[in-house]
Amino acid sequence: MKLFALIKNFHNDESGAVTVDWVVLTAAIVGLGIAVMTQVQGGVSSLGGKIETALTSANLATLGTLGFSK
């Protein structure tokens, strides 16, 4: 009889169920973040290349062309 009571008590104990829920939820959020990063990676890399090209080909204006005299 004690064995059945022990098994029944173990079956009804839900103290770890909330922890499992949080672990599953956290894993889902991390998985979603990784999926978003893989989808966005190409566009961000392309945009970074365009910004680099624009900055390297930019010319700096001298003070004389801005209307100020030296």
C-alpha positions as CSV (number, residue, x, y, z in Angstrom):
1,M,0.0,0.0,0.0
2,K,2.8,2.4,0.7
3,L,4.2,1.9,-2.7
4,F,0.9,2.9,-4.4
5,A,0.6,5.9,-2.1
6,L,4.1,7.0,-3.0
7,I,3.5,6.6,-6.8
8,K,0.2,8.5,-6.5
9,N,1.8,11.3,-4.5
10,F,4.7,11.5,-7.1
11,H,2.1,11.6,-10.0
12,N,0.1,14.4,-8.4
13,D,3.2,16.5,-7.5
14,E,3.4,19.5,-10.0
15,S,6.2,21.5,-8.4
16,G,8.5,21.3,-11.4
17,A,5.8,21.9,-14.1
18,V,6.2,25.7,-14.0
19,T,10.0,25.3,-14.5
20,V,9.5,23.1,-17.6
21,D,7.1,25.7,-19.0
22,W,9.6,28.5,-18.6
23,V,12.4,26.4,-20.2
24,V,10.2,25.6,-23.2
25,L,9.2,29.2,-23.5
26,T,12.8,30.4,-23.3
27,A,13.9,27.9,-25.8
28,A,11.2,29.0,-28.2
29,I,12.2,32.7,-27.9
30,V,15.9,31.8,-28.5
31,G,14.9,29.7,-31.5
32,L,12.8,32.6,-32.9
33,G,15.7,35.0,-32.4
34,I,18.1,32.7,-34.3
35,A,15.6,32.3,-37.1
36,V,15.1,36.1,-37.4
37,M,18.9,36.7,-37.4
38,T,19.4,34.2,-40.2
39,Q,16.8,35.9,-42.3
40,V,18.0,39.4,-41.7
41,Q,21.7,38.7,-42.0
42,G,21.9,39.1,-45.8
43,G,20.1,42.4,-45.9
44,V,22.2,43.9,-43.0
45,S,25.4,42.7,-44.7
46,S,24.3,44.3,-48.0
47,L,23.4,47.6,-46.3
48,G,26.7,47.7,-44.5
49,G,28.5,47.3,-47.8
50,K,26.5,50.1,-49.3
51,I,27.3,52.4,-46.4
52,E,31.0,51.5,-46.6
53,T,31.1,52.3,-50.3
54,A,29.3,55.6,-49.7
55,L,31.7,56.7,-46.9
56,T,34.8,55.7,-48.8
57,S,33.8,57.6,-51.9
58,A,32.6,60.7,-50.0
59,N,34.6,63.9,-50.5
60,L,35.3,66.3,-47.6
61,A,34.5,69.9,-48.2
62,T,37.2,72.4,-47.3
63,L,36.4,75.5,-45.2
64,G,36.7,77.7,-48.2
65,T,33.9,76.0,-50.1
66,L,31.5,76.3,-47.1
67,G,31.6,80.1,-47.2
68,F,34.2,80.6,-44.5
69,S,37.4,82.4,-45.2
70,K,40.7,81.3,-43.6
